[in-house]
Amino acid sequence: MKQKLTLTKTLLSEPEILLLDEPASGLDPVARKELSDILKSLSTQEITIIISSHILTELSDFCISVGIMENGKMG
């Protein structure tokens, strides 16, 4: 619930860029699905979403492009 509340509060200011670090961390499967649905709906708006995550399979559901950083460099 804390992560949902934080995301909601952040979106109220209508940011142009949203930076999320491990947004699904600690979420149960239902909450992960809800987060995925929210991110999918945000992708239709004029907002850039940058997500840091080690769960690449979840990212593939709503990301347009994926970059992998290793040792501080994009690969």
Backbone hydrogen bonds, N-H to C=O, Kabsch-Sander energy under -0.5 kcal/mol:
donor,donor_aa,acceptor,acceptor_aa,energy
5,L,1,M,-2.6
6,T,2,K,-2.6
7,L,3,Q,-2.4
8,T,4,K,-2.5
9,K,5,L,-2.7
10,T,6,T,-2.2
11,L,7,L,-2.4
12,L,8,T,-1.3
13,S,9,K,-0.5
13,S,10,T,-1.1
14,E,11,L,-1.8
18,L,48,T,-3.2
20,L,18,L,-0.6
20,L,50,I,-3.2
22,E,20,L,-0.6
22,E,52,S,-3.8
25,S,22,E,-1.6
27,L,24,A,-2.0
32,R,28,D,-2.4
33,K,29,P,-1.9
34,E,30,V,-2.2
35,L,31,A,-2.6
36,S,32,R,-2.4
37,D,33,K,-2.4
38,I,34,E,-2.3
39,L,35,L,-2.7
40,K,36,S,-2.3
41,S,37,D,-2.1
42,L,38,I,-2.2
43,S,39,L,-1.4
44,T,41,S,-0.9
45,Q,42,L,-1.7
47,I,45,Q,-2.1
48,T,16,E,-3.1
49,I,47,I,-0.5
50,I,18,L,-3.2
50,I,48,T,-0.5
51,I,49,I,-0.5
52,S,20,L,-3.1
53,S,51,I,-0.6
56,L,54,H,-1.2
58,E,55,I,-0.6
59,L,55,I,-1.3
60,S,56,L,-1.6
61,D,58,E,-1.1
62,F,59,L,-1.4
63,C,59,L,-1.9
69,M,67,G,-0.5
70,E,73,K,-2.9
73,K,70,E,-1.5
75,G,68,I,-3.5
